[in-house]
């Protein structure tokens, strides 16, 4: 098994649980990235319209 900080914080030896945790973290990163991009697009559009700060 490859050592990662995530794997070391999970006090299990079950590869399935570690894989599930990694999958969930990837899903969370994707969601955060999407939200950030939407926020940046919205703010950029507001600035271009003269409505933003």
BELBEL-V990238 format. One record per residue. RES is the residue in one letter. NEAR is the number of other C-alpha atoms within 10 Angstrom. Layout:
res	near
RES	NEAR
RES	NEAR
This chain:
res	near
X	5
X	4
X	7
X	8
X	7
X	12
X	19
X	11
X	9
X	12
X	9
X	11
X	10
X	10
X	11
X	10
X	13
X	18
X	12
X	11
X	15
X	14
X	12
X	12
X	13
X	12
X	12
X	12
X	12
X	12
X	11
X	12
X	12
X	12
X	12
X	12
X	11
X	12
X	12
X	12
X	12
X	13
X	15
X	13
X	13
X	13
X	12
X	10
X	9
X	9
X	9
X	11
X	6
